Amino acid sequence: MVFVRWILLGFFLACGVVSEASTPSPSSDGLLLRVRMMDGSMQRIQVPPGAEGTMSLKEALSGLLLESSDKPLIKIGTSSSEPVQDDTQTIAALNLKRGSLINLVSSAPPKTAVKKTSASKPKTAASDRWNPFPDLAKDYEAALRKAKVYRSTKTGMSYSDIAKLQAALHNVDPQEVGPITRIYMCAKSAERFHNNGKKKSGEVECRIGLVFGTIQRERVDLKPKARTSLSSQTESSQYCSAARVHALWEPSAQKPTAKLYDTTSIPSSFSDATNTMSDLPRVLRVAKWLGLKPIGWIFAYNDNRHKDQDALPVYAQDAKTGALLQIANMKHLGREEGCKFVTLSMQASTGATEAFQLSDVCVQMVAEDLWDLSADDTKKQASRFVKTKHDVIVDARETKELDSVLCLVNTAMLSQNGLFSGPAVNTVKKSGGVTNKVKKTILASLDESDSNKLLETLCDLNLLVTLDKNLAPAEMEQLCTLVRKWARGQKRGTQIEDRLKNLLRSLLNQ
């Protein structure tokens, strides 16, 4: 038994000696250092045993530095560390250990290619774009770039990737109702707008105008409701939003033609209300004093768009112009009130007028500059179809051709006489002055001290805008307040002060 124990003890001692002899010494192969090159690749260098105190860092990296075209910066540890100032120091002096990391960083200044690329982008970034309907906003270009980057790391796209990319496309469906149920068009304003488009030679020209009025709630069923008693409740009645047109303003700087109205006369000035060369800021200010706001626009057309059975009075160019005006109105009044905007189309030869509203997705697509509609292409202007810059979804199919009928919402139109429309004939000349007939009427009312006749004549938005050019803002606001009270029914007791009468008399006698 003792003999067996001695044999086992000798065996264990022999195994320990063999394992100790087979384990190499850490310093037998020298010092191993890791080097990260400027291109991101990793290299390893071997320092001979015992050379740590004599070999400099420059000598250790001499083979790797020859591969670089420029002299790189040497950093020990991470790339954010301070560079080594003296590479002639020994490895021991730099306190380099086995497995230490050395970074070679380029000494050239960083390139500004990213800033240059972002500055040269022709399109506005989606984050900087003003969206009239944020819930419908899409950024297909960003989704496409993200899909391309993600696809480069894979062999293909999964169904989930395709669904995410398709979710960035606009889904264009017919919109049944708009924010306004019906509109009451001013008959005098429509007649004057139609007459302004007629020439003495018998030809017609297409004009454009901005419609001012009010938005109010009224019962859907306008028929008198029978009551059993005076205390009958009317809560069961359904109400809707109705727009009432009280005035129509036509820009004097527009240049209409026989086929197309001036598409830039209102959008360029309405989007820049601070432009002193435009009359629109003055019109908006006077309309606000009268209790009015922009509620739509009207245009005249003179082409053969009604020759087919599938006639459409609003084409792609008209829908884009209306969307730009609605976007400007939403910026001016806010998203909730500015979206109540109506498009009125009038046939220039007959005066037949129809009312529509633009769908929310149509306005959002125009805000994203998705429609590929060139202003110089007359063929596209005379078409109800429009090309899109990328696909949209129509009837669950992707297409780049959109029918503008999908962007329209039918709106009922009734007739009325606006409070500030003025007569059916023009009271302001094309040059911007008051006509002689209106001058004589106002001066006669001033001489007779007939305030009712004077206020009735002044119930004209275009006339008040002309007078605003020569009156102080405080005086003009006071005059508009009196006109507003008289037009709303407060005729008894509404008198114009002698000071305002003298100002009007001196102004019209010039």
Long-range contacts (C-beta under 8 A, 24 or more apart in sequence): 26-98, 31-91, 31-96, 31-97, 31-98, 32-98, 32-99, 33-60, 33-91, 33-96, 33-98, 33-99, 33-100, 33-102, 34-99, 34-100, 34-101, 34-102, 35-61, 35-64, 35-101, 35-102, 35-103, 35-104, 36-79, 36-101, 36-102, 36-103, 36-104, 37-64, 37-67, 37-104, 38-68, 38-72, 38-104, 38-105, 38-106, 47-91, 51-91, 52-90, 52-91, 52-92, 52-96, 53-90, 53-91, 53-92, 54-90, 55-90, 55-91, 56-87, 56-88, 56-89, 56-90, 56-91, 57-84, 57-87, 57-88, 57-89, 57-90, 57-91, 57-94, 57-96, 57-102, 58-87, 58-88, 60-91, 61-87, 61-102, 61-104, 64-104, 65-104, 68-104, 70-106, 70-107, 70-108, 71-107, 72-104, 72-105, 72-106, 72-107, 73-104, 73-105, 73-106, 73-107, 74-102, 74-103, 74-104, 75-102, 75-103, 75-104, 75-105, 76-100, 76-101, 76-102, 76-103, 77-101, 77-103, 78-103, 79-103, 79-105, 123-369, 124-369, 126-368, 129-367, 129-368, 130-327, 130-331, 130-367, 131-364, 131-367, 132-326, 132-327, 132-330, 132-335, 132-339, 132-360, 132-363, 132-364, 132-367, 133-335, 133-360, 133-361, 133-363, 133-364, 136-170, 136-360, 136-361, 136-364, 137-364, 137-368, 138-168, 138-169, 138-170, 138-364, 138-368, 139-168, 140-168, 140-169, 140-390, 141-390, 142-168, 143-167, 143-168, 144-168, 166-393, 166-398, 169-390, 169-391, 169-392, 169-393, 169-398, 170-361, 170-364, 170-365, 170-370, 170-392, 170-393, 171-361, 171-392, 171-393, 172-359, 172-361, 172-362, 172-365, 172-392, 172-393, 172-394, 172-402, 172-406, 172-407, 173-361, 173-406, 174-359, 174-406, 175-359, 175-360, 175-361, 175-409, 176-409, 177-409, 178-357, 178-359, 178-409, 178-411, 179-241, 179-339, 179-340, 179-357, 180-215, 180-241, 180-242, 180-243, 180-340, 180-342, 180-357, 180-411, 181-220, 181-240, 181-241, 181-242, 181-411, 181-412, 182-240, 182-242, 182-243, 182-411, 182-412, 182-413, 182-414, 183-242, 183-243, 183-244, 183-245, 183-295, 183-296, 183-342, 183-344, 183-355, 183-411, 183-412, 183-413, 183-414, 184-242, 184-243, 184-244, 184-245, 184-413, 184-414, 184-415, 184-416, 185-245, 185-344, 185-353, 185-355, 185-413, 185-414, 185-415, 185-416, 186-213, 186-245, 186-246, 186-247, 186-248, 186-416, 186-417, 186-418, 186-421, 187-415, 187-416, 187-417, 188-417, 188-418, 188-421, 188-422, 188-423, 188-424, 189-245, 189-247, 189-248, 189-418, 189-421, 190-248, 190-298, 190-346, 190-351, 190-353, 191-351, 191-424, 192-248, 192-421, 192-422, 192-423, 192-424, 192-425, 192-426, 193-248, 193-250, 193-298, 193-300, 193-346, 194-300, 194-346, 194-348, 194-351, 195-424, 195-425, 196-250, 196-426, 197-256, 197-300, 197-348, 203-258, 204-258, 204-300, 204-302, 204-348, 204-349, 205-256, 205-257, 205-258, 205-300, 205-302, 205-348, 206-256, 206-257, 206-258, 206-259, 206-260, 206-261, 206-299, 206-300, 206-301, 206-302, 206-348, 207-250, 207-254, 207-256, 207-261, 207-299, 207-300, 207-348, 208-250, 208-251, 208-254, 208-256, 208-261, 208-262, 208-263, 208-265, 208-266, 208-297, 208-298, 208-299, 208-300, 208-321, 209-248, 209-249, 209-250, 209-251, 209-297, 209-298, 209-299, 210-248, 210-249, 210-250, 210-251, 210-266, 210-270, 210-280, 210-283, 210-294, 210-296, 210-297, 210-298, 210-325, 211-245, 211-247, 211-248, 211-294, 211-295, 211-296, 211-297, 211-298, 211-342, 211-344, 212-245, 212-246, 212-247, 212-248, 212-249, 212-287, 212-292, 212-293, 212-294, 212-295, 212-420, 212-461, 213-243, 213-244, 213-245, 213-246, 213-247, 213-292, 213-293, 213-295, 213-296, 213-418, 214-243, 214-244, 214-246, 214-291, 214-292, 214-293, 214-295, 215-241, 215-242, 215-243, 215-244, 215-293, 215-295, 215-337, 215-340, 216-241, 216-242, 216-244, 217-241, 217-242, 218-242, 241-340, 243-295, 243-296, 243-340, 243-342, 244-416, 244-418, 245-295, 245-296, 245-416, 245-418, 245-421, 246-290, 246-292, 246-418, 246-419, 246-420, 246-421, 246-461, 247-287, 247-290, 247-292, 247-418, 247-419, 247-420, 247-421, 247-422, 247-460, 247-461, 247-462, 248-298, 248-418, 248-421, 248-461, 249-283, 249-461, 249-462, 249-465, 251-278, 251-279, 251-280, 252-279, 252-430, 252-432, 253-278, 253-279, 256-300, 258-302, 259-302, 259-303, 259-378, 259-382, 260-317, 260-378, 260-381, 261-299, 261-300, 261-301, 263-317, 263-321, 263-375, 266-297, 266-325, 267-321, 267-324, 267-325, 267-328, 270-325, 270-328, 270-329, 270-332, 271-324, 271-327, 271-328, 271-331, 273-332, 279-465, 282-465, 282-468, 282-469, 283-461, 283-465, 284-332, 285-468, 285-473, 286-461, 286-464, 286-465, 286-468, 286-476, 286-480, 287-461, 289-476, 289-477, 289-480, 289-481, 289-484, 290-420, 290-461, 290-464, 290-480, 290-483, 290-484, 290-487, 291-484, 292-420, 292-461, 293-333, 293-337, 294-329, 294-332, 294-333, 294-341, 295-340, 295-341, 295-342, 296-341, 296-342, 296-343, 296-344, 297-321, 297-322, 297-325, 297-341, 297-342, 297-343, 297-344, 298-344, 298-345, 298-346, 298-353, 299-343, 299-344, 299-345, 299-346, 300-345, 300-346, 300-347, 300-348, 301-345, 301-346, 301-347, 301-348, 302-347, 302-348, 302-349, 303-382, 305-382, 305-384, 306-347, 312-384, 312-404, 312-405, 312-408, 313-345, 313-347, 313-354, 313-356, 314-343, 314-345, 314-356, 314-404, 314-408, 315-381, 315-382, 315-383, 315-384, 315-404, 316-371, 316-373, 316-380, 316-381, 316-383, 316-384, 316-385, 316-386, 316-404, 317-373, 317-380, 317-381, 318-343, 318-345, 318-404, 319-343, 319-358, 319-362, 319-366, 319-386, 319-404, 319-407, 319-408, 320-366, 320-371, 320-373, 320-386, 322-358, 323-358, 323-362, 323-363, 323-365, 323-366, 323-367, 324-366, 326-358, 326-363, 327-363, 327-366, 327-367, 339-363, 342-411, 344-413, 353-413, 354-413, 355-411, 355-412, 355-413, 356-408, 356-409, 356-410, 356-411, 357-408, 357-409, 357-411, 358-407, 358-408, 358-409, 359-406, 359-407, 359-408, 359-409, 361-407, 362-406, 362-407, 365-392, 371-402, 419-459, 419-487, 419-488, 420-459, 420-460, 420-461, 420-464, 420-483, 420-487, 421-459, 421-460, 421-461, 422-459, 422-460, 422-461, 422-462, 422-463, 423-460, 426-462, 427-460, 427-462, 427-463, 428-462, 428-463, 428-465, 428-466, 432-466, 432-469, 433-466, 434-463, 434-466, 434-467, 434-508, 438-463, 439-508, 442-504, 442-508, 443-505, 443-508, 443-509, 446-501, 446-504, 446-505, 451-494, 451-495, 451-496, 452-486, 452-491, 454-496, 455-482, 455-483, 455-486, 455-487, 455-491, 455-494, 455-496, 456-486, 458-483, 459-483, 459-486, 459-487, 467-504, 467-507, 470-507, 471-503, 471-507, 475-500, 475-503
